[in-house]
Amino acid sequence: MMQAAEYLGWDVTELKPVLRDMLKAIDIDSSGTLTQQEWIQGGLNNIPLLVLLGLKVNKLYGQHVWRLKNFNRPTYCFVCQNMMLGLRKQGLSCNCEFINDNLFYLIHEHIFNIDCSVHDWISADCESNKCEICHKKIKMLTGKSCAWCHRMVSIFPVKDTNPLLVFVNPKSGGKQGKRVLRKFQYLLNPRQVYNLDNGGPNPGLQFFQNLHKCRVLVCGGDGTVGWILDAIDKADMAIRPPVAILPLGTGNDLARCLHWGGGYEGSDLTEIIKQIEKSILVKMDRWSLHVIPADTADEGDPVPNDIINNYFSLGVDASIAHQFHVMREKNPQKFNSRARNKLWYFQLATSETISASCRNLKECLTIECCGVPVELSRLALEGIAVLNIPSMHGGSNLWGETKSAEKLKKRQEVTVDPDALEMCSQDMNDKLLEVVGLESVVEMGQIYTGLKSKAHHLVQAAHITIRTYKTLPMQIDGEPWMQPPCTSPPLPHAEYCDYSVMISNIHTPDFIISS
């Protein structure tokens, strides 16, 4: 390594003593030579050497994750308590820097500590904090703080609690996903928190597969939630865990229905963890979508998913979603915040209002539910939506509200009578889907703002078949694609598949609706 550095013309004056100390540290028997076993053991435990070589250091069982960091102000080592010296003031910093939002665990490059006992006491900049025992103000570098248990004297397992498995999509919500990931890595054991960019959800599900009582928190949008639910279906888990949502996406319709809000606004994550423990469990139907094109040679875009969790739609709203998706794929840097994404949706909706690319939709498709054809000729529609939950387009209730007394009546397999549909309620656990018609983008805006109570009720049924005669934009849970005509049997259809247990942020059992 030194010869290569000198050959490249690098100044190795400061590097030589650091490497010498590293080699002495991994020379266990102090023989002056390193055996293969010593190299292996040293490579696994000498964190500065791993960082220097650029190797990835994973945070396991409360270990530190070291990274090289330069400091532009006087900084002290938390082990030897000496000031970082040198022109660059370079040292190692751990990811537990989020202690109290301004606390770093910093050490010299030649000092490391990965032995995690009951407590990991560190001297820290506690100037803005008070002692947990005497409640007096702590002065700089005179207080001790445990890096892992949040200054508690000891940790006792709490009875009747459920381990929490957290999945974070760092791409959701602009930079918000990355901040949430780091905060959860501090609040929880790092083996409970998984970055979906690193291997997806399977590593976390495999690690928790033998636990009979655990809960899952998904930090992301509706697409991320669907991804995790599919992974849970495929994982060999003893019991499928209930799922809560921290909404980081744009629409967050499922999170709204489960009362987790329309978007995370930076509230205390500790309180959210407590809410998950207290919240009730509800069942949510999931539906299988089968799409068979008329011409197998014209496959069109791939269908993003074959399971409907929230909704399926075609026509005007899917056209807007598809345009948004194409633009985001070409220029991802323009779609880095929830507010900016909504502005793009508004601009595309305005363009769609003028172009009306999906007018006369009734001439392009037919709908059949449980063998009963649905009449579309009396309406001038530009969109069709198949609903499983009472939220779409970022908070619009397209089906509308019905009297609570009607929710207790026995459900029919199919209802097409207009008067009867007005009395049919919507429930995510009734094994029924609701189909509504959308006249235009303007009507969608009216429903969203509350100027109109609902869209046109078409049918409520347990099995829906749609035949299309031209290429149309479609979307499933916010994931759009262009679908060629589907006219030959077997017809494309949606049917009941299974249910998932979700966590609703309601602390009273009165929310559960019997079906």
C-alpha positions in Angstrom: 0.0 0.0 0.0 2.8 2.4 0.9 4.8 1.6 -2.2 1.7 2.2 -4.3 1.1 5.5 -2.6 4.7 6.6 -3.1 4.6 5.5 -6.7 1.6 7.8 -7.3 3.5 10.7 -5.8 1.4 11.0 -2.6 2.8 12.5 0.6 2.8 9.5 3.1 4.5 11.3 5.9 1.4 11.4 8.1 0.1 8.1 6.9 3.1 6.0 8.0 2.7 6.3 11.8 -1.1 5.7 11.5 -0.6 2.5 9.5 2.2 1.4 11.9 -0.2 1.8 14.8 -2.9 -0.1 13.0 -0.6 -3.0 12.2 0.6 -3.2 15.8 -3.0 -3.3 16.9 -3.8 -6.3 14.8 -0.6 -8.1 15.7 -2.1 -10.1 18.5 0.9 -12.0 19.6 3.3 -9.0 19.2 5.6 -11.2 17.0 6.3 -8.4 14.5 4.8 -10.4 11.7 1.1 -10.9 10.8 -0.4 -14.3 10.2 -3.3 -15.0 7.9 -5.6 -15.4 10.9 -4.4 -12.1 12.4 -5.1 -10.4 9.1 -8.6 -11.9 9.0 -9.4 -11.0 12.6 -7.9 -7.5 12.2 -9.8 -6.9 9.0 -13.1 -7.6 10.8 -12.4 -5.5 13.9 -10.1 -2.7 13.0 -12.6 0.0 12.0 -10.1 2.7 11.0 -8.4 0.1 8.7 -11.8 -0.7 7.1 -12.6 2.9 6.6 -9.2 3.7 5.2 -9.5 0.8 2.7 -13.0 2.1 1.7 -14.7 -1.1 2.8 -18.4 -1.0 3.9 -19.0 -1.1 7.7 -22.4 -2.3 8.7 -24.1 -1.3 11.9 -24.8 -4.6 13.7 -26.1 -5.2 17.2 -25.4 -1.7 18.4 -21.9 -1.3 16.9 -20.6 2.0 15.7 -20.6 2.8 12.0 -17.4 4.9 11.4 -16.8 7.4 8.7 -13.9 9.8 8.1 -14.9 13.4 8.9 -13.1 16.7 8.8 -13.8 19.3 11.5 -13.6 23.0 11.1 -13.8 23.9 14.8 -12.1 22.7 18.0 -13.2 19.1 18.5 -12.3 16.6 21.2 -11.9 12.8 21.1 -14.5 11.1 23.3 -12.0 8.4 24.3 -8.7 10.2 25.2 -10.4 13.6 25.5 -7.6 15.3 23.6 -8.3 17.9 20.9 -8.2 16.8 17.3 -4.9 18.3 15.9 -3.6 18.9 12.4 -4.5 21.1 9.5 -7.6 19.1 8.6 -8.6 18.0 12.1 -9.6 14.6 10.7 -11.1 11.9 12.9 -13.7 9.1 12.9 -17.4 10.0 13.4 -20.2 7.5 14.2 -23.7 7.6 12.9 -25.0 7.9 16.4 -24.4 11.7 15.9 -28.1 12.2 16.3 -28.0 11.9 20.0 -29.8 15.1 21.2 -29.6 16.4 17.6 -26.1 17.9 18.1 -24.0 15.2 19.8 -21.3 13.4 17.9 -19.4 10.3 19.0 -15.9 11.3 17.7 -12.6 9.5 18.1 -9.1 9.8 16.7 -8.3 7.6 13.8 -6.0 5.4 15.9 -8.6 4.7 18.5 -11.6 2.5 18.1 -14.2 0.8 20.2 -16.7 -1.7 18.9 -17.2 -3.6 22.1 -20.8 -2.9 23.1 -21.6 -3.8 26.7 -24.7 -2.9 28.7 -23.8 0.8 28.4 -21.4 2.7 26.1 -20.6 5.8 28.2 -19.1 8.7 26.4 -18.0 12.2 27.3 -20.0 14.5 25.2 -21.0 18.1 24.6 -24.0 18.1 27.0 -24.0 21.9 27.5 -27.6 22.2 26.6 -28.8 19.2 28.7 -29.3 18.4 32.3 -28.1 15.5 34.4 -30.7 12.7 34.6 -29.9 12.2 38.3 -29.4 15.6 39.9 -31.1 17.6 37.1 -28.3 20.2 37.1 -26.9 21.7 33.9 -24.0 19.7 32.4 -21.0 21.7 31.3 -18.9 20.9 28.1 -17.0 17.6 28.3 -18.0 17.0 31.9 -21.0 14.8 31.4 -21.4 11.1 30.5 -24.0 9.9 28.1 -24.8 6.3 26.9 -24.7 6.3 23.1 -27.3 3.6 22.8 -29.9 3.6 25.7 -30.5 7.4 25.7 -28.9 8.1 29.1 -31.0 5.5 31.0 -29.3 3.7 33.9 -30.5 0.3 32.6 -32.9 -1.3 30.1 -35.6 -3.8 31.0 -37.7 -5.6 28.4 -41.3 -4.3 28.7 -44.0 -6.9 29.0 -46.7 -7.3 26.3 -44.8 -5.3 23.7 -44.1 -6.1 20.0 -40.7 -5.8 18.3 -40.9 -3.2 15.6 -39.4 -3.8 12.1 -38.9 -0.6 10.1 -38.4 -0.3 6.4 -37.4 3.1 5.0 -37.5 4.2 1.3 -34.8 6.9 1.3 -36.0 8.2 -2.1 -39.4 9.1 -0.7 -40.2 12.7 0.3 -37.0 14.1 -1.3 -34.3 14.1 1.4 -36.9 13.4 4.1 -36.5 9.6 3.7 -32.7 9.8 4.5 -33.3 11.8 7.6 -36.0 9.4 8.8 -33.6 6.5 8.2 -30.9 8.0 10.3 -33.2 8.9 13.2 -34.7 5.4 13.4 -31.1 3.9 13.4 -30.5 6.0 16.5 -33.9 5.4 18.2 -34.0 1.6 17.6 -31.5 -1.3 17.4 -29.9 -1.0 14.0 -31.0 -4.6 13.2 -34.6 -3.3 13.3 -34.1 -0.6 10.6 -33.6 -1.5 7.0 -32.8 0.7 4.0 -34.9 -0.5 1.0 -32.2 0.6 -1.4 -29.9 -2.0 0.1 -31.4 -5.4 -0.8 -35.1 -4.5 -0.4 -37.3 -5.9 2.4 -36.2 -9.5 2.3 -33.2 -9.2 4.7 -35.4 -7.7 7.4 -38.3 -10.1 6.9 -35.9 -13.1 7.0 -34.3 -11.8 10.2 -37.8 -11.5 11.9 -39.5 -14.5 10.2 -39.6 -16.7 13.4 -41.2 -14.0 15.6 -44.8 -14.5 16.4 -45.4 -11.0 17.7 -43.9 -8.2 15.7 -45.1 -5.1 13.8 -43.9 -3.5 10.6 -43.6 0.2 10.0 -43.2 1.3 6.3 -41.7 4.7 5.7 -42.6 5.7 2.2 -45.5 6.2 -0.2 -48.3 3.9 -1.3 -46.0 2.1 -3.8 -43.6 1.3 -1.0 -46.4 -0.1 1.1 -47.6 -2.3 -1.7 -44.0 -3.5 -2.2 -43.7 -4.5 1.5 -47.1 -6.2 1.5 -46.1 -8.3 -1.5 -42.8 -9.2 0.1 -44.6 -10.3 3.3 -46.9 -12.5 1.2 -43.9 -14.2 -0.3 -41.8 -14.5 2.9 -42.0 -17.6 5.0 -43.1 -15.9 8.2 -44.7 -17.6 11.2 -47.5 -15.0 11.3 -47.9 -12.2 8.9 -47.2 -9.0 10.9 -49.6 -6.0 10.9 -48.3 -3.0 9.0 -48.3 0.7 9.9 -47.4 3.6 7.6 -45.2 6.7 8.0 -46.3 8.6 4.9 -43.4 10.0 2.9 -45.0 9.9 -0.6 -47.1 12.3 -2.6 -50.7 11.0 -2.4 -50.4 8.7 0.7 -54.0 7.6 0.2 -53.7 4.4 2.3 -52.0 6.3 5.1 -54.9 8.7 5.1 -57.5 5.9 5.4 -55.6 4.4 8.3 -55.4 7.9 10.0 -51.6 8.2 9.7 -52.0 11.5 7.9 -51.3 12.8 4.4 -47.6 13.3 4.9 -44.9 13.2 7.6 -44.2 16.7 8.8 -41.2 16.1 11.0 -43.0 15.2 14.3 -41.3 13.2 17.0 -40.6 9.7 15.9 -40.7 8.4 19.5 -44.3 9.5 19.7 -45.1 7.7 16.4 -43.6 4.5 17.8 -45.8 4.8 20.9 -48.9 5.3 18.7 -48.1 2.1 16.8 -48.1 0.2 20.0 -51.5 1.6 21.1 -53.3 1.5 17.8 -55.9 -1.0 16.7 -55.6 -3.7 14.0 -57.9 -3.7 11.0 -58.2 -6.0 8.0 -57.8 -4.7 4.4 -59.0 -6.6 1.3 -56.5 -7.2 -1.4 -57.5 -7.9 -5.0 -55.9 -9.9 -7.8 -55.7 -8.1 -11.2 -55.4 -10.2 -14.4 -54.6 -8.3 -17.6 -54.7 -10.2 -20.9 -54.0 -8.2 -24.1 -56.0 -9.0 -27.3 -52.9 -9.1 -29.4 -50.1 -11.0 -27.6 -47.5 -9.4 -30.0 -48.5 -5.9 -28.7 -47.6 -6.3 -25.1 -47.4 -2.5 -24.3 -45.9 -1.4 -21.0 -45.5 -4.1 -18.3 -48.2 -4.1 -15.7 -46.5 -2.7 -12.5 -48.3 -5.0 -10.1 -51.0 -7.7 -10.1 -52.4 -6.9 -6.7 -54.8 -4.0 -6.0 -54.4 -2.6 -2.5 -55.9 0.9 -2.9 -57.5 1.4 -6.3 -57.3 0.7 -10.1 -58.3 3.3 -12.6 -58.2 4.1 -16.3 -58.7 7.2 -18.3 -58.2 10.8 -17.4 -56.5 10.4 -13.9 -54.3 7.6 -15.2 -53.2 9.8 -18.1 -52.1 12.5 -15.7 -50.3 9.9 -13.6 -48.6 8.4 -16.6 -47.3 11.8 -17.8 -46.0 12.6 -14.4 -44.3 9.2 -14.2 -42.6 9.7 -17.6 -41.4 13.2 -16.7 -40.0 12.0 -13.3 -38.1 9.2 -15.0 -36.5 11.6 -17.4 -35.8 14.4 -14.9 -35.8 13.0 -11.3 -34.0 16.1 -10.0 -37.2 18.1 -10.6 -39.3 15.9 -8.4 -37.5 16.1 -5.0 -40.3 17.3 -2.7 -43.9 16.6 -2.0 -44.9 20.2 -2.6 -43.1 20.4 -6.0 -44.7 17.1 -7.0 -48.2 18.4 -6.3 -47.4 21.5 -8.4 -46.4 19.2 -11.3 -49.7 17.3 -10.9 -51.6 20.6 -11.1 -49.8 21.7 -14.2 -50.4 18.3 -15.9 -54.1 18.3 -14.8 -54.5 21.8 -16.4 -53.0 20.5 -19.7 -55.3 17.5 -19.6 -58.3 19.7 -19.1 -57.6 21.5 -22.3 -56.6 18.4 -24.4 -59.4 16.0 -23.0 -57.5 13.0 -24.4 -59.9 10.5 -22.8 -63.2 12.0 -23.9 -66.0 9.5 -25.0 -64.5 6.8 -22.9 -67.7 4.8 -23.0 -67.1 4.0 -26.6 -63.7 2.4 -25.8 -64.7 -0.1 -23.1 -67.4 -2.3 -21.5 -67.8 -3.3 -17.9 -69.3 -6.5 -16.5 -69.7 -7.3 -12.8 -70.5 -10.9 -11.7 -72.1 -11.5 -15.1 -74.2 -8.2 -15.0 -73.3 -5.6 -17.7 -72.9 -2.0 -16.4 -74.8 0.7 -18.3 -72.4 3.6 -19.4 -74.3 5.2 -22.3 -76.2 7.7 -20.2 -72.9 9.3 -18.9 -70.2 11.3 -20.6 -67.2 9.9 -18.8 -63.4 10.4 -19.1 -62.3 8.1 -16.4 -63.3 4.9 -14.5 -62.0 4.1 -11.0 -62.3 0.8 -9.1 -62.0 1.5 -5.3 -60.9 -0.6 -2.4 -60.3 2.3 0.1 -62.2 5.6 0.6 -59.3 7.8 -0.6 -57.8 8.6 -4.0 -55.9 11.4 -5.6 -54.3 12.5 -2.3 -57.4 12.5 -0.2 -60.5 12.5 -2.4 -63.4 10.3 -1.3 -64.9 9.5 -4.7 -67.6 7.2 -3.3 -68.7 9.7 -0.7 -70.3 9.2 2.7 -73.4 7.1 3.6 -75.4 6.8 6.7 -73.7 4.7 9.4 -76.8 2.6 9.9 -76.5 1.2 6.4 -73.1 -0.2 7.1 -74.5 -3.0 9.2 -76.7 -4.4 6.5 -75.9 -7.6 4.7 -73.9 -7.0 1.5 -74.9 -8.2 -1.9 -72.5 -9.7 -4.4 -73.4 -7.1 -7.0 -75.4 -3.9 -6.8 -76.1 -1.8 -10.0 -79.4 -0.1 -9.2 -78.7 3.7 -8.9 -81.0 4.1 -5.9 -79.6 1.1 -4.0 -76.0 2.3 -4.8 -76.7 5.6 -2.9 -77.3 3.5 0.2 -74.2 1.3 -0.2 -71.3 2.1 2.1 -67.7 1.6 1.4 -65.5 -0.7 3.6 -62.0 -1.9 3.0 -62.9 -5.3 4.6 -66.2 -6.2 2.9 -64.8 -8.2 0.0 -66.5 -5.8 -2.4 -65.1 -3.2 -4.8 -66.8 0.1 -5.8 -66.7 1.4 -9.3 -67.2 5.1 -10.0 -67.2 7.3 -13.2 -65.3 10.5 -13.6 -66.6 13.2 -16.0 -63.5 15.3 -16.3 -60.5 16.8 -14.5 -62.7 19.6 -13.3 -65.0 17.1 -11.5 -61.9 15.5 -9.8 -60.9 19.0 -8.6 -64.4 19.7 -7.3 -64.5 16.5 -5.3 -61.0 17.1 -3.9 -61.9 20.6 -2.7 -65.3 19.5 -1.3 -67.4 21.4 -3.9 -68.9 18.1 -5.0 -69.6 15.2 -2.6 -68.9 12.2 -4.9 -68.3 10.8 -8.3 -70.9 8.9 -10.3 -71.7 5.5 -8.7 -71.7 2.7 -11.3 -71.6 -0.6 -9.4 -70.5 -2.3 -6.2 -69.4 -5.9 -6.8 -67.2 -8.8 -5.8 -65.9 -9.5 -9.4 -65.2 -7.0 -12.1 -64.4 -7.5 -15.8 -63.4 -4.7 -18.1 -63.0 -5.1 -21.9 -61.1 -2.3 -23.8 -61.0 -1.6 -27.5 -58.0 0.9 -27.7 -54.8 1.6 -25.9 -55.6 3.4 -22.7 -53.7 4.8 -19.7 -54.2 2.7 -16.6 -52.8 2.8 -13.0 -52.8 0.6 -10.0 -52.1 2.2 -6.6 -50.5 5.2 -8.3 -48.3 3.1 -10.7 -49.3 4.0 -14.3 -48.8 2.3 -17.6 -50.2 2.3 -21.2 -52.4 -0.8 -21.9 -53.2 -2.1 -25.4 -56.7 -3.3 -26.1 -58.0 -6.3 -24.1 -60.9 -7.9 -26.1 -60.2 -11.7 -26.3 -61.1 -14.2 -23.6 -60.1 -14.8 -20.9 -61.1 -11.2 -20.1 -59.1 -8.9 -17.8 -60.7 -8.9 -14.4 -60.3 -8.1 -10.7 -61.2 -10.6 -8.1 -60.8 -11.0 -4.3 -57.4 -12.4 -3.4 -56.6 -12.2 0.3 -56.4 -9.7 3.1 -53.6 -8.0 5.0 -53.7 -6.8 8.6 -53.0 -3.1 8.9 -52.4 -0.8 11.9 -54.9 2.1 12.1 -53.9 5.1 14.2 -57.2 5.0 16.1 -57.1 4.2 19.9 -60.8 3.1 20.2 -62.4 -0.1 18.9 -65.5 1.8 17.7 -63.7 2.4 14.4 -64.0 -1.3 13.4 -66.9 -1.8 11.0 -68.7 -5.1 10.8 -69.4 -6.3 7.3 
